[in-house]
Amino acid sequence: MTQKRIVIAIDGHSSCGKSTLAKSLARALGYIYIDSGAMYRAVTLYALRKGWIVNGQTNNKKILGGLSDIRITFQWDEAAGKNTTFLNGENVEEEIRKLEVSQNVSPISTLAEVRHEMVKQQRANGLKKGIVMDGRDIGTVVFPDAELKIFMTATPEIRAQRRYNELIEKGTEVNFQEILRNVEDRDAMDSTREISPLKIADDALILDNSHLTREEQLLWSLDRFNERTGNNES
């Protein structure tokens, strides 16, 4: 019997491991992972190629006028074992990770018109189902009809400790209390911002991963997936 394909939306607080879970879930299910960050990078790459970004200065009029000529899709690369980004049919996964794109993506991603267009394309990518996407408004704004919505959370102290440990491992000198304040401030900003604030969808399932390993989170999510798709039925 053909497995039912659905849309999986993962939202939650910062430093909860949303992308890690989303990618693991997509890999386990053979689904496409929609990488919103890669989409903004692809727009940036297109603008750079067109000469609409020069010395860090963006020609917003040209960029917005060219949005209709940009189509971003994703495919799973079986050989490489990873998600791949396509810009107008061209594989640009490696190119969008280069320094020049990284240095110019921020102003592109803040343009409201670009964000609106990316949401439209994210929805278009989801028409055939079989996708996983993470963020802060996926289950409420981008895919309000997603069959499985997961809202990830953990205590601010746990999330701050995770970030602290990551930075220490990289050799960065940091102060735990400053990181904790940053986590709490970001929670407040995400929850109160005007456009698409962070909130829990009415039909979302809560995943508090304060004391769960990555493997336990994946198993929990796969169980919820099986429940929603009827794979647990005998």
Backbone bond lengths (Angstrom), bond angles and torsions (degrees), N, CA, C in turn:
res aa  C-N    CA-C-N  psi(-1)  N-CA   C-N-CA  omega(-1)  CA-C   N-CA-C  phi
1 M - - - 1.462 - - 1.526 109.93 -
2 T 1.316 117.20 136.31 1.461 121.90 -179.72 1.522 110.10 -69.22
3 Q 1.320 115.91 131.60 1.467 120.51 179.96 1.521 110.22 -70.94
4 K 1.315 116.16 134.72 1.452 121.15 177.80 1.522 109.44 -65.93
5 R 1.330 116.67 131.85 1.457 121.29 179.60 1.525 109.03 -102.17
6 I 1.319 116.48 137.02 1.456 121.57 -175.62 1.528 110.66 -134.08
7 V 1.324 115.14 176.10 1.460 122.29 172.77 1.530 107.87 -103.13
8 I 1.329 116.37 130.55 1.460 121.79 179.13 1.529 108.54 -114.67
9 A 1.323 116.41 120.42 1.471 122.44 -179.74 1.524 109.25 -110.32
10 I 1.337 116.13 125.07 1.462 120.97 179.96 1.521 109.31 -118.09
11 D 1.319 116.09 116.80 1.466 121.97 177.31 1.518 108.97 -118.72
12 G 1.329 115.87 173.70 1.459 118.50 175.90 1.504 113.46 154.16
13 H 1.313 114.27 -179.50 1.452 121.57 -177.61 1.530 111.46 -72.88
14 S 1.313 116.20 165.70 1.463 121.30 178.11 1.528 110.12 -65.65
15 S 1.326 115.50 151.18 1.471 122.92 176.25 1.522 112.74 60.88
16 C 1.337 116.02 33.88 1.470 120.35 176.78 1.529 111.94 -102.61
17 G 1.313 117.28 -4.72 1.451 120.06 -178.70 1.514 114.05 80.57
18 K 1.333 116.72 31.74 1.476 120.76 -178.09 1.525 111.83 -61.35
19 S 1.324 116.76 -47.75 1.466 120.06 -177.75 1.521 111.18 -65.85
20 T 1.331 116.39 -38.92 1.461 120.37 179.24 1.522 110.55 -60.50
21 L 1.336 116.45 -46.07 1.463 120.23 179.14 1.521 110.51 -66.80
22 A 1.329 117.28 -43.88 1.463 120.71 -177.86 1.525 111.35 -59.86
23 K 1.320 117.12 -44.26 1.467 120.88 -179.70 1.527 110.99 -67.19
24 S 1.340 116.72 -40.72 1.468 120.72 179.37 1.518 110.95 -65.08
25 L 1.329 116.20 -40.34 1.456 121.51 179.99 1.526 110.83 -66.65
26 A 1.332 115.62 -43.61 1.468 119.93 178.06 1.532 110.48 -61.31
27 R 1.316 115.70 -42.26 1.477 120.14 -179.24 1.532 110.17 -64.61
28 A 1.337 116.76 -42.89 1.467 120.89 -177.48 1.522 112.05 -67.22
29 L 1.326 116.61 -32.22 1.465 120.99 -176.31 1.523 113.73 -96.68
30 G 1.333 116.33 -9.28 1.463 119.48 -174.91 1.513 111.01 72.75
31 Y 1.342 116.78 30.16 1.456 123.06 -179.72 1.530 110.34 -94.74
32 I 1.320 115.14 167.19 1.457 121.33 174.40 1.536 108.25 -89.84
33 Y 1.320 116.51 134.05 1.459 121.59 174.58 1.524 107.75 -96.77
34 I 1.335 116.77 119.31 1.464 120.48 177.84 1.521 108.19 -87.45
35 D 1.304 115.78 111.80 1.465 123.41 -177.31 1.525 108.61 -96.17
36 S 1.343 116.62 99.35 1.466 119.96 -176.80 1.527 111.30 -62.52
37 G 1.325 117.18 -35.91 1.462 120.33 178.19 1.518 111.47 -61.91
38 A 1.330 116.26 -38.82 1.463 120.57 178.65 1.518 110.85 -65.38
39 M 1.323 116.93 -30.94 1.466 119.93 179.85 1.523 110.80 -66.25
40 Y 1.317 116.95 -44.12 1.467 120.14 178.30 1.524 110.57 -67.07
41 R 1.325 116.62 -33.24 1.461 120.31 176.49 1.530 110.38 -66.37
42 A 1.320 116.75 -37.46 1.462 120.27 179.99 1.531 110.94 -67.26
43 V 1.330 116.47 -39.50 1.470 119.97 175.95 1.521 109.68 -62.27
44 T 1.322 115.64 -41.75 1.470 120.74 179.42 1.523 110.91 -62.91
45 L 1.316 116.43 -43.56 1.464 120.83 178.36 1.524 110.38 -60.30
46 Y 1.317 116.91 -44.20 1.465 121.69 179.29 1.535 110.16 -60.11
47 A 1.338 115.87 -44.45 1.470 120.27 -179.96 1.527 111.34 -65.02
48 L 1.316 117.25 -38.69 1.467 121.07 178.36 1.525 110.28 -64.32
49 R 1.304 116.30 -43.71 1.463 120.44 179.93 1.523 112.07 -63.00
50 K 1.331 115.69 -33.94 1.454 120.97 -179.07 1.532 112.73 -81.76
51 G 1.330 115.71 -8.70 1.468 118.84 -178.34 1.514 113.16 80.87
52 W 1.332 116.72 22.67 1.463 120.95 -179.23 1.521 112.59 -91.01
53 I 1.326 115.88 -2.16 1.466 121.73 173.22 1.525 106.73 -128.55
54 V 1.327 116.14 117.38 1.460 121.02 -178.88 1.528 109.02 -131.39
55 N 1.325 115.47 122.73 1.471 121.18 -179.83 1.530 111.92 51.91
56 G 1.329 115.40 40.21 1.458 120.51 177.30 1.514 115.10 81.54
57 Q 1.333 117.01 -2.91 1.462 121.11 -179.77 1.531 109.56 -97.29
58 T 1.330 116.46 124.46 1.459 120.35 -177.56 1.527 111.25 -97.89
59 N 1.323 115.41 139.05 1.462 121.60 173.75 1.529 106.37 -93.21
60 N 1.337 115.85 87.36 1.459 120.33 -173.68 1.524 113.25 -59.88
61 K 1.331 116.62 -35.34 1.459 120.26 -179.92 1.522 110.61 -61.39
62 K 1.331 116.77 -45.51 1.459 121.59 179.61 1.527 110.66 -66.72
63 I 1.333 116.28 -42.05 1.460 120.67 -178.45 1.524 110.61 -62.42
64 L 1.324 117.00 -47.96 1.462 120.59 -178.99 1.523 111.15 -66.37
65 G 1.343 115.87 -35.46 1.457 119.87 178.17 1.519 112.93 -68.54
66 G 1.332 116.33 -24.07 1.460 120.18 -177.77 1.516 114.80 -95.61
67 L 1.336 117.70 -0.36 1.464 120.79 -177.16 1.526 113.09 -58.23
68 S 1.325 116.14 -34.64 1.475 119.74 -177.39 1.529 111.88 -68.33
69 D 1.330 116.94 -14.63 1.467 120.87 180.00 1.524 112.36 -95.61
70 I 1.332 116.44 4.45 1.464 121.03 -176.73 1.526 109.99 -109.76
71 R 1.318 115.57 126.20 1.467 120.10 175.36 1.528 108.24 -131.15
72 I 1.321 115.35 122.92 1.467 121.24 -176.54 1.521 109.38 -115.49
73 T 1.324 115.76 127.57 1.459 121.83 178.87 1.529 109.65 -132.57
74 F 1.327 115.10 169.72 1.465 120.60 -179.24 1.517 110.03 -131.88
75 Q 1.336 114.57 146.34 1.463 121.02 174.94 1.518 108.81 -138.81
76 W 1.317 115.26 151.29 1.454 119.95 175.56 1.520 108.91 -87.86
77 D 1.336 116.28 123.68 1.461 122.25 178.89 1.523 107.81 -91.73
78 E 1.333 116.26 101.62 1.461 121.30 -175.71 1.525 111.40 -61.65
79 A 1.332 116.63 -42.76 1.465 120.78 -177.33 1.527 111.76 -64.29
80 A 1.344 115.69 -43.68 1.464 120.27 -178.29 1.527 111.81 -83.91
81 G 1.318 116.22 -17.68 1.460 120.23 -179.81 1.512 113.25 68.38
82 K 1.337 115.73 37.13 1.462 118.26 -179.43 1.526 110.61 -152.80
83 N 1.312 114.39 165.73 1.451 122.01 177.19 1.535 109.87 -73.11
84 T 1.325 117.03 146.34 1.454 121.00 -178.26 1.520 110.51 -129.53
85 T 1.334 116.41 135.31 1.462 122.95 -177.89 1.525 110.16 -98.46
86 F 1.344 115.60 133.36 1.460 120.98 178.85 1.526 109.79 -119.17
87 L 1.321 116.08 132.76 1.460 123.35 176.34 1.519 107.52 -111.37
88 N 1.325 116.63 111.91 1.470 122.05 -176.91 1.524 111.55 49.09
89 G 1.331 115.23 43.66 1.460 121.13 176.27 1.511 115.38 85.85
90 E 1.340 117.82 -3.96 1.474 121.70 -179.02 1.527 110.03 -101.37
91 N 1.305 116.21 132.51 1.461 121.46 177.11 1.532 109.18 -70.89
92 V 1.340 116.42 111.47 1.469 120.44 -177.21 1.525 111.44 -119.35
93 E 1.324 116.45 18.50 1.468 120.48 -175.02 1.524 112.64 -54.55
94 E 1.319 117.11 -42.23 1.473 119.98 -178.82 1.525 111.02 -76.14
95 E 1.326 115.81 -41.37 1.468 119.73 -174.33 1.530 112.44 -66.45
96 I 1.340 117.63 -35.39 1.469 118.84 -177.69 1.520 112.54 -73.02
97 R 1.336 117.53 -9.89 1.467 120.91 179.41 1.533 112.05 -92.87
98 K 1.328 116.52 -1.89 1.456 119.84 -176.99 1.530 111.60 -73.52
99 L 1.327 115.34 159.67 1.462 122.38 -172.93 1.524 112.65 -58.76
100 E 1.330 117.64 -41.32 1.465 120.05 -177.23 1.521 111.50 -59.88
101 V 1.327 116.12 -38.96 1.466 119.96 177.62 1.525 110.32 -68.75
102 S 1.331 116.32 -44.62 1.468 120.99 179.70 1.525 111.64 -57.99
103 Q 1.315 116.14 -36.82 1.464 120.60 -176.99 1.527 112.64 -74.53
104 N 1.322 118.08 -16.15 1.473 120.44 -174.18 1.526 114.87 -119.32
105 V 1.326 117.53 -2.46 1.455 119.76 -174.49 1.525 113.26 -72.75
106 S 1.329 118.02 -30.41 1.465 120.60 -174.12 1.531 114.03 -56.96
107 P 1.352 119.46 -52.46 1.463 118.74 179.86 1.523 113.79 -64.14
108 I 1.331 117.03 -28.46 1.465 120.95 177.99 1.526 109.99 -67.78
109 S 1.327 115.80 -43.22 1.466 120.04 -174.38 1.521 113.20 -71.75
110 T 1.338 117.34 -13.87 1.465 119.55 -179.54 1.533 112.41 -91.15
111 L 1.325 117.82 -7.28 1.469 120.84 179.68 1.526 110.06 -74.33
112 A 1.329 116.86 121.03 1.464 121.39 -175.95 1.525 111.78 -57.61
113 E 1.339 116.50 -41.01 1.467 119.93 -178.64 1.528 111.34 -64.11
114 V 1.331 116.13 -37.86 1.468 120.02 178.08 1.525 109.62 -65.80
115 R 1.320 116.53 -43.35 1.463 120.70 -179.98 1.530 110.76 -61.76
116 H 1.319 116.54 -42.34 1.464 120.12 178.74 1.526 111.13 -62.82
117 E 1.332 116.53 -42.06 1.464 120.71 179.51 1.525 110.72 -65.51
118 M 1.341 117.46 -38.93 1.461 120.25 179.64 1.526 111.08 -65.69
119 V 1.319 117.38 -37.43 1.468 120.23 176.53 1.528 109.97 -62.38
120 K 1.338 116.69 -42.50 1.465 120.61 177.37 1.527 110.66 -58.80
121 Q 1.330 116.29 -43.16 1.457 119.83 -178.07 1.527 111.55 -73.30
122 Q 1.327 116.80 -32.64 1.463 119.90 175.42 1.522 110.03 -62.15
123 R 1.334 115.72 -43.11 1.461 120.06 178.20 1.525 110.85 -64.85
124 A 1.327 116.22 -39.13 1.470 119.94 178.31 1.522 110.67 -62.87
125 N 1.338 116.09 -39.06 1.461 120.57 178.13 1.528 111.36 -64.23
126 G 1.331 115.82 -25.69 1.456 119.91 -176.36 1.512 114.95 -90.53
127 L 1.315 118.27 -1.19 1.464 121.04 -175.99 1.530 113.04 -61.37
128 K 1.318 116.03 -34.31 1.469 119.58 -178.64 1.526 112.28 -89.80
129 K 1.332 116.70 4.55 1.475 122.32 179.49 1.537 109.88 65.91
130 G 1.315 115.57 -168.61 1.461 120.20 179.40 1.507 113.32 67.55
131 I 1.359 116.57 40.14 1.465 120.09 -179.62 1.522 110.69 -132.48
132 V 1.327 114.32 157.04 1.461 122.66 173.35 1.519 106.91 -129.25
133 M 1.328 116.70 135.37 1.460 120.23 177.53 1.516 109.55 -142.07
134 D 1.320 116.66 141.88 1.457 120.62 179.50 1.522 110.65 -122.81
135 G 1.321 116.03 157.26 1.462 121.80 178.65 1.511 110.82 169.87
136 R 1.329 114.89 -144.54 1.468 119.20 179.42 1.526 112.76 -122.63
137 D 1.330 116.70 -7.11 1.466 119.15 178.79 1.529 111.36 -142.48
138 I 1.330 116.44 27.79 1.460 119.95 -175.19 1.534 111.33 -70.94
139 G 1.325 116.43 -45.75 1.452 120.08 -178.76 1.508 114.51 -79.45
140 T 1.325 117.07 -14.88 1.470 120.61 -178.89 1.522 112.93 -103.74
141 V 1.337 117.77 -31.53 1.467 121.24 -174.68 1.525 112.78 -117.55
142 V 1.329 116.62 -53.99 1.469 119.92 -173.21 1.525 111.52 -73.39
143 F 1.337 116.75 -51.00 1.460 121.07 -179.83 1.530 110.37 -128.14
144 P 1.339 116.91 70.25 1.468 119.40 -179.15 1.527 112.94 -64.79
145 D 1.348 117.25 -17.85 1.464 120.93 179.80 1.533 112.65 -101.35
146 A 1.323 117.35 13.93 1.466 120.97 179.78 1.530 110.18 -56.02
147 E 1.325 115.88 137.40 1.465 120.15 -177.62 1.527 112.73 -71.53
148 L 1.329 117.10 -28.03 1.463 120.55 177.70 1.524 108.97 -131.88
149 K 1.326 115.51 118.37 1.461 121.51 178.05 1.520 108.90 -118.32
150 I 1.313 115.37 127.36 1.464 121.47 179.30 1.521 108.44 -119.11
151 F 1.314 116.53 129.86 1.466 120.90 175.67 1.519 107.39 -112.04
152 M 1.343 115.52 114.99 1.462 121.09 -176.83 1.522 111.06 -93.64
153 T 1.294 114.83 139.19 1.453 120.08 177.08 1.522 109.85 -150.18
154 A 1.312 115.31 167.58 1.463 123.46 174.13 1.526 105.01 -163.97
155 T 1.301 117.20 162.79 1.457 118.56 -179.35 1.526 109.51 -64.20
156 P 1.336 118.21 148.91 1.466 120.47 178.41 1.531 112.31 -55.29
157 E 1.328 116.30 -36.92 1.471 120.16 -179.36 1.527 111.48 -64.53
158 I 1.327 116.10 -42.34 1.469 120.44 178.90 1.522 110.48 -64.90
159 R 1.325 117.19 -44.46 1.466 121.03 -179.33 1.529 111.34 -65.79
160 A 1.325 116.03 -38.82 1.467 120.01 177.53 1.528 109.99 -65.85
161 Q 1.319 117.17 -39.07 1.464 120.70 179.40 1.519 111.12 -64.57
162 R 1.328 116.70 -39.66 1.468 120.39 178.31 1.519 110.89 -62.42
163 R 1.328 115.46 -45.92 1.462 119.18 179.56 1.530 110.50 -65.62
164 Y 1.303 116.03 -40.92 1.475 121.35 178.36 1.528 109.76 -58.37
165 N 1.336 116.95 -47.05 1.465 121.13 -178.61 1.528 111.29 -62.53
166 E 1.344 116.28 -40.58 1.465 120.27 179.54 1.527 110.99 -61.52
167 L 1.334 116.01 -44.50 1.462 120.26 -178.41 1.521 111.72 -68.76
168 I 1.326 117.12 -38.75 1.467 121.17 178.25 1.524 110.26 -62.93
169 E 1.343 115.91 -41.20 1.470 120.36 179.35 1.527 111.56 -62.27
170 K 1.346 115.84 -29.20 1.462 120.42 179.13 1.532 111.77 -84.81
171 G 1.331 116.43 -0.30 1.456 120.40 179.10 1.518 114.15 84.22
172 T 1.325 117.04 16.74 1.460 121.07 -179.61 1.518 110.75 -90.95
173 E 1.326 116.42 131.53 1.465 119.87 177.20 1.524 109.29 -80.82
174 V 1.318 116.06 120.43 1.464 120.55 -177.22 1.529 110.27 -138.22
175 N 1.330 114.00 161.25 1.458 121.12 178.64 1.530 108.13 -112.06
176 F 1.328 116.67 125.29 1.466 120.08 -175.39 1.522 111.99 -59.52
177 Q 1.329 117.68 -42.89 1.464 120.79 -177.54 1.532 111.52 -63.44
178 E 1.335 116.31 -35.44 1.475 119.56 177.71 1.529 110.38 -67.13
179 I 1.324 116.17 -40.01 1.463 119.91 178.75 1.525 110.13 -65.82
180 L 1.323 116.63 -41.57 1.471 120.74 178.79 1.523 110.62 -61.32
181 R 1.327 116.63 -43.00 1.471 119.62 178.28 1.525 110.64 -62.84
182 N 1.342 116.11 -39.49 1.457 120.57 178.84 1.528 111.41 -62.70
183 V 1.326 116.49 -42.64 1.471 121.40 178.11 1.527 110.17 -61.36
184 E 1.328 116.75 -45.80 1.464 121.21 -178.71 1.530 111.18 -66.99
185 D 1.343 115.90 -39.55 1.472 119.64 178.42 1.519 110.58 -65.24
186 R 1.327 116.18 -40.86 1.465 120.09 -179.01 1.529 110.61 -66.68
187 D 1.322 116.64 -38.03 1.468 119.80 176.32 1.524 110.21 -58.65
188 A 1.338 115.06 -44.82 1.469 120.07 -178.32 1.529 110.76 -64.39
189 M 1.336 116.85 -43.15 1.459 120.70 -179.27 1.532 111.31 -66.80
190 D 1.339 116.33 -43.77 1.463 120.35 -179.35 1.528 111.54 -62.03
191 S 1.320 115.90 -35.62 1.468 120.44 -175.11 1.521 113.37 -82.42
192 T 1.345 117.22 -18.12 1.467 119.68 -174.81 1.525 113.78 -115.87
193 R 1.341 118.15 -0.86 1.462 119.71 -178.38 1.525 110.42 -64.00
194 E 1.325 115.88 152.73 1.465 121.13 -175.82 1.514 113.05 -68.44
195 I 1.341 116.32 -45.81 1.460 120.49 -176.19 1.526 110.09 -93.01
196 S 1.323 115.97 120.71 1.468 123.16 175.78 1.525 113.07 47.71
197 P 1.330 118.85 63.43 1.460 120.44 179.20 1.526 111.70 -65.60
198 L 1.316 115.87 155.37 1.456 121.49 177.39 1.524 109.26 -71.07
199 K 1.322 116.03 120.24 1.463 119.67 175.37 1.519 108.55 -152.26
200 I 1.306 115.25 160.67 1.463 120.64 -177.44 1.524 109.25 -87.51
201 A 1.321 117.00 122.67 1.465 120.79 176.53 1.529 108.72 -62.42
202 D 1.323 115.67 146.42 1.465 120.56 -177.29 1.527 112.62 -56.59
203 D 1.339 116.74 -33.16 1.461 120.24 -177.27 1.528 113.16 -103.60
204 A 1.334 117.05 18.79 1.467 120.54 179.44 1.526 110.88 -81.91
205 L 1.317 115.60 148.82 1.458 122.19 174.43 1.533 107.85 -97.46
206 I 1.305 117.16 133.14 1.464 121.39 -177.05 1.525 110.14 -86.71
207 L 1.321 115.34 128.63 1.464 121.28 174.66 1.524 108.14 -118.22
208 D 1.327 116.20 100.03 1.466 121.38 175.49 1.520 106.93 -89.52
209 N 1.334 114.87 107.05 1.468 118.65 -175.29 1.526 112.81 -101.36
210 S 1.335 116.00 25.14 1.466 120.29 -178.94 1.521 111.81 -52.58
211 H 1.325 116.62 -37.48 1.469 120.20 -175.44 1.524 112.18 -128.29
212 L 1.334 115.46 31.68 1.461 120.35 179.13 1.524 110.76 -114.84
213 T 1.324 116.71 144.18 1.457 120.99 173.59 1.524 108.79 -79.21
214 R 1.331 116.43 168.31 1.465 120.21 177.52 1.518 110.81 -61.10
215 E 1.350 116.46 -38.59 1.458 120.64 -179.74 1.527 110.75 -65.47
216 E 1.323 116.94 -39.82 1.468 120.86 179.57 1.526 111.08 -66.76
217 Q 1.332 116.36 -37.93 1.467 120.17 177.80 1.525 110.91 -64.72
218 L 1.328 116.32 -41.56 1.462 120.40 179.78 1.527 110.59 -64.92
219 L 1.337 117.22 -44.78 1.460 120.89 179.69 1.528 110.86 -62.18
220 W 1.327 116.86 -41.47 1.469 121.70 177.81 1.531 109.86 -60.00
221 S 1.331 116.33 -44.87 1.466 121.38 -178.46 1.530 111.49 -67.05
222 L 1.328 116.43 -39.45 1.465 119.92 178.13 1.528 111.06 -65.28
223 D 1.335 116.34 -35.96 1.466 119.80 175.92 1.526 110.83 -63.16
224 R 1.337 116.23 -43.22 1.470 120.28 178.85 1.527 110.33 -65.28
225 F 1.329 116.35 -38.32 1.468 120.99 177.12 1.529 110.13 -60.94
226 N 1.324 116.73 -46.16 1.465 120.77 -179.36 1.520 111.36 -63.29
227 E 1.323 116.31 -36.01 1.458 120.00 177.33 1.526 111.21 -64.70
228 R 1.340 115.89 -43.18 1.461 120.12 -177.06 1.526 112.60 -72.42
229 T 1.313 116.96 -29.29 1.466 119.80 -177.04 1.521 112.76 -96.70
230 G 1.330 116.44 -4.78 1.462 119.81 179.81 1.503 114.26 80.57
231 N 1.343 117.20 13.60 1.466 119.66 -178.66 1.528 112.80 -71.59
232 N 1.349 116.06 -13.80 1.461 119.07 179.64 1.525 111.59 -86.69
233 E 1.336 116.07 -8.27 1.456 118.98 -178.19 1.521 110.22 -76.29
234 S 1.314 115.07 137.28 1.461 119.34 -177.87 1.519 111.15 -83.88
